[in-house]
Amino acid sequence: MISAPHLTILMALLVTAPWPAQAKVTERHTSARAGEAIAYARCAGCHAVGQSVASPNAGAPAFEEVGRKYRSIRLEWELEAISDVGHYSMPAKPMDAQEIRNLTAYIRSIKPRDQ
């Protein structure tokens, strides 16, 4: 049988331990923040990377539009292709797998203005 002091400690640990869902949300939030930093450092010269719809380069879609267009897992695949060979007139933008995941998380975190 568990003594009262041990039971109290056990209950305190269970109450304060992070649940898997909480850890997943925190991880996603962290990767979206890292993706935002990548977006502003490497993409904002041509693309509107935040809530703005006006890209510095008229031919470069805003990230809000990119997120809407590539809602499925295809976005990560598109970013992998951009990393390797570019996209239409956009030159290749080398990124490692973690940077691609982070940028994907950021683009998906942008809430469309019409919702």
Backbone bond lengths (Angstrom), bond angles and torsions (degrees), N, CA, C in turn:
res aa  C-N    CA-C-N  psi(-1)  N-CA   C-N-CA  omega(-1)  CA-C   N-CA-C  phi
1 M - - - 1.446 - - 1.524 108.72 -
2 I 1.330 116.26 144.05 1.457 122.25 -179.11 1.518 108.51 -86.71
3 S 1.335 114.74 132.57 1.459 119.23 179.81 1.533 109.91 -74.11
4 A 1.310 116.30 160.85 1.463 122.19 -177.61 1.532 112.38 -57.94
5 P 1.343 119.88 -45.13 1.476 118.69 179.14 1.534 112.03 -62.99
6 H 1.339 116.05 -39.75 1.462 118.73 179.36 1.531 111.44 -68.05
7 L 1.319 116.50 -37.58 1.454 121.00 178.05 1.533 110.69 -64.26
8 T 1.328 116.45 -38.97 1.460 121.28 178.34 1.531 110.45 -63.14
9 I 1.324 116.79 -43.88 1.467 121.31 179.21 1.526 110.02 -64.86
10 L 1.313 116.64 -43.86 1.458 121.13 179.77 1.530 110.70 -61.13
11 M 1.302 117.05 -44.89 1.470 120.99 179.02 1.534 110.78 -63.02
12 A 1.320 116.95 -41.18 1.469 120.83 179.32 1.527 110.37 -62.63
13 L 1.313 116.86 -40.92 1.465 120.66 178.47 1.524 111.16 -65.25
14 L 1.312 117.45 -42.21 1.458 120.39 179.72 1.521 112.42 -65.40
15 V 1.306 116.28 -37.75 1.461 120.77 -178.29 1.526 111.22 -71.15
16 T 1.330 117.06 -37.49 1.466 119.85 -175.09 1.525 113.66 -92.96
17 A 1.317 118.88 -10.85 1.468 121.20 -179.80 1.521 110.19 -68.68
18 P 1.338 117.14 138.14 1.465 118.38 178.25 1.529 110.59 -70.68
19 W 1.300 116.31 136.94 1.457 121.55 176.59 1.511 108.85 -82.24
20 P 1.330 118.77 153.64 1.472 120.85 -179.07 1.526 113.47 -53.27
21 A 1.300 118.85 -39.80 1.464 121.22 -179.61 1.530 110.41 -63.87
22 Q 1.336 116.96 -39.55 1.460 120.56 178.09 1.520 110.29 -63.92
23 A 1.325 117.19 -42.25 1.453 121.21 179.76 1.525 110.29 -63.00
24 K 1.320 117.78 -39.92 1.467 122.46 179.98 1.525 110.48 -64.16
25 V 1.332 117.15 -43.19 1.460 120.78 178.76 1.521 110.04 -62.73
26 T 1.322 117.54 -44.60 1.460 121.68 179.66 1.518 110.39 -62.69
27 E 1.328 117.26 -43.58 1.460 121.61 179.07 1.523 110.72 -61.85
28 R 1.322 117.41 -44.50 1.458 122.00 -179.82 1.527 109.72 -64.04
29 H 1.340 116.86 -41.63 1.463 121.42 179.95 1.526 109.67 -62.84
30 T 1.328 116.43 -43.79 1.463 120.97 -179.93 1.517 110.31 -63.24
31 S 1.340 118.14 -44.22 1.453 119.30 -178.43 1.526 110.83 -69.32
32 A 1.322 118.42 -33.08 1.467 120.79 176.14 1.526 109.91 -65.35
33 R 1.304 117.36 -38.82 1.476 120.26 177.38 1.518 110.85 -65.21
34 A 1.327 116.36 -42.50 1.467 119.68 177.48 1.526 109.60 -64.27
35 G 1.333 117.00 -39.22 1.456 121.23 177.58 1.518 112.14 -64.54
36 E 1.315 116.48 -36.87 1.464 120.51 177.56 1.527 109.98 -62.56
37 A 1.324 116.84 -41.98 1.467 120.72 178.37 1.531 110.42 -62.28
38 I 1.331 116.75 -41.73 1.469 120.86 177.36 1.526 109.63 -62.98
39 A 1.319 116.61 -44.96 1.463 121.42 -178.15 1.531 111.24 -59.15
40 Y 1.325 117.12 -47.29 1.451 119.82 -178.92 1.523 111.85 -69.41
41 A 1.322 117.27 -35.17 1.461 120.62 -178.30 1.532 112.69 -76.75
42 R 1.339 117.48 -36.42 1.462 119.31 -169.45 1.522 115.60 -119.16
43 C 1.328 117.34 -11.57 1.472 119.39 -173.99 1.529 113.37 -120.73
44 A 1.319 116.97 -24.50 1.465 121.35 -172.30 1.520 113.89 -66.75
45 G 1.318 117.90 -14.47 1.465 120.00 176.68 1.520 112.15 -64.07
46 C 1.331 115.98 -26.88 1.477 120.82 -179.41 1.525 113.13 -120.35
47 H 1.332 117.76 -36.54 1.463 122.55 -174.64 1.523 111.74 -102.40
48 A 1.329 116.41 146.76 1.465 121.13 166.80 1.526 104.90 -76.24
49 V 1.317 117.88 116.84 1.456 120.12 -172.50 1.522 114.54 -101.42
50 G 1.293 119.12 -13.99 1.461 121.03 178.43 1.511 110.59 -104.00
51 Q 1.321 116.76 -137.92 1.461 122.14 179.32 1.524 112.05 -78.29
52 S 1.304 117.35 -11.50 1.460 120.63 -179.00 1.523 110.73 -66.75
53 V 1.313 116.05 147.97 1.465 120.31 177.62 1.522 111.18 -106.77
54 A 1.310 117.82 -7.42 1.460 121.50 -178.55 1.522 109.75 -96.05
55 S 1.325 116.35 105.91 1.461 121.34 178.29 1.526 109.93 -81.09
56 P 1.333 118.59 145.57 1.461 121.18 175.78 1.532 112.37 -57.35
57 N 1.331 116.51 -34.45 1.459 122.04 175.88 1.530 106.61 -104.07
58 A 1.314 116.54 116.13 1.468 120.37 -175.86 1.526 113.34 -57.34
59 G 1.318 117.85 -25.02 1.457 121.17 -179.58 1.522 114.02 -86.10
60 A 1.317 116.50 -5.37 1.470 120.86 -178.30 1.527 109.58 -100.02
61 P 1.324 118.17 120.55 1.469 119.17 -178.43 1.533 112.07 -68.46
62 A 1.316 114.81 148.95 1.472 120.93 174.40 1.526 108.61 -65.69
63 F 1.315 116.99 148.03 1.462 120.27 -179.65 1.530 111.67 -60.46
64 E 1.323 117.13 -29.67 1.470 119.97 176.22 1.531 109.32 -59.53
65 E 1.327 116.29 -43.62 1.469 121.33 178.65 1.533 110.98 -67.67
66 V 1.314 116.95 -40.62 1.467 121.34 178.03 1.524 109.79 -59.62
67 G 1.328 116.46 -44.74 1.465 120.68 179.03 1.517 112.59 -62.15
68 R 1.318 116.33 -38.14 1.460 120.72 178.98 1.535 110.58 -70.24
69 K 1.320 116.84 -40.48 1.465 121.71 -178.00 1.529 112.34 -69.17
70 Y 1.313 116.36 -38.31 1.469 121.16 -176.35 1.523 110.85 -113.39
71 R 1.310 117.44 60.56 1.473 121.40 -179.09 1.524 112.69 -68.51
72 S 1.296 117.70 -29.49 1.464 121.30 -176.90 1.528 110.24 -80.69
73 I 1.317 116.75 -174.72 1.467 120.69 -179.85 1.528 111.72 -66.33
74 R 1.301 116.68 -6.65 1.454 121.20 -179.70 1.529 112.42 -60.64
75 L 1.308 118.90 -25.70 1.465 121.49 -179.48 1.522 110.65 -57.51
76 E 1.301 117.01 -46.18 1.465 119.83 -179.85 1.534 110.09 -61.71
77 W 1.329 116.59 -39.83 1.456 121.01 178.27 1.530 110.12 -62.93
78 E 1.330 117.14 -43.68 1.470 121.31 178.38 1.532 110.83 -60.43
79 L 1.326 116.59 -42.78 1.465 119.69 179.43 1.529 111.34 -66.27
80 E 1.324 117.25 -34.58 1.469 120.20 175.44 1.530 110.08 -62.92
81 A 1.327 116.53 -43.17 1.467 120.66 178.58 1.528 110.80 -63.74
82 I 1.333 116.42 -42.57 1.467 120.65 178.39 1.523 109.64 -61.79
83 S 1.305 116.47 -39.33 1.457 121.35 178.60 1.525 111.04 -60.79
84 D 1.322 116.41 -40.66 1.465 121.20 -176.10 1.525 114.38 -84.09
85 V 1.337 116.78 -48.26 1.469 119.38 -170.58 1.522 114.99 -128.78
86 G 1.319 118.44 -5.81 1.457 120.61 -177.01 1.517 110.83 90.72
87 H 1.334 115.23 -167.53 1.463 120.62 -176.23 1.521 107.80 -153.56
88 Y 1.318 117.12 113.29 1.467 122.32 -175.98 1.526 109.23 51.04
89 S 1.318 119.16 -117.66 1.465 120.37 -177.73 1.531 112.81 -85.53
90 M 1.319 117.09 -2.68 1.466 120.86 -179.77 1.532 109.71 -82.31
91 P 1.333 117.38 128.94 1.462 119.13 178.23 1.531 111.38 -71.58
92 A 1.314 116.28 164.30 1.470 120.94 176.29 1.525 109.35 -58.23
93 K 1.319 115.61 141.83 1.465 122.65 178.14 1.534 106.88 -126.26
94 P 1.322 117.56 85.52 1.474 119.96 -174.69 1.534 112.53 -54.41
95 M 1.339 114.77 127.76 1.464 122.69 176.98 1.521 107.96 -140.07
96 D 1.322 115.70 146.04 1.460 118.28 174.15 1.532 108.80 -85.23
97 A 1.326 116.09 173.79 1.470 121.12 -174.87 1.531 112.15 -58.95
98 Q 1.329 117.79 -39.41 1.471 120.25 -179.61 1.527 110.93 -68.00
99 E 1.312 117.47 -39.88 1.462 120.14 177.86 1.534 110.58 -63.30
100 I 1.323 116.75 -38.65 1.463 120.71 177.82 1.526 110.46 -64.54
101 R 1.342 117.07 -43.16 1.474 120.13 177.34 1.524 110.62 -62.56
102 N 1.322 116.67 -43.23 1.467 120.68 -179.60 1.530 111.59 -64.33
103 L 1.323 116.78 -44.62 1.462 120.17 179.63 1.525 110.70 -65.48
104 T 1.329 116.77 -38.86 1.466 121.06 175.73 1.523 110.18 -59.98
105 A 1.335 116.48 -46.65 1.466 120.88 179.84 1.525 110.78 -60.59
106 Y 1.328 116.91 -40.65 1.466 119.59 179.72 1.529 111.26 -65.96
107 I 1.315 116.82 -48.20 1.467 119.71 -178.56 1.523 110.08 -59.80
108 R 1.319 116.67 -40.50 1.458 119.42 179.41 1.530 112.86 -71.90
109 S 1.322 117.01 -18.61 1.470 120.08 179.63 1.523 112.05 -80.98
110 I 1.317 117.81 -15.83 1.466 121.13 -179.00 1.524 108.60 -74.01
111 K 1.298 115.73 118.60 1.463 121.23 -179.23 1.517 109.45 -82.24
112 P 1.319 117.71 126.51 1.467 119.70 176.70 1.526 110.31 -58.26
113 R 1.306 116.45 141.21 1.469 121.81 -177.42 1.518 112.25 -63.60
114 D 1.328 117.67 -26.64 1.472 120.07 -177.58 1.520 113.70 -85.72
115 Q 1.321 117.38 6.83 1.473 119.78 179.49 1.512 110.28 -118.12
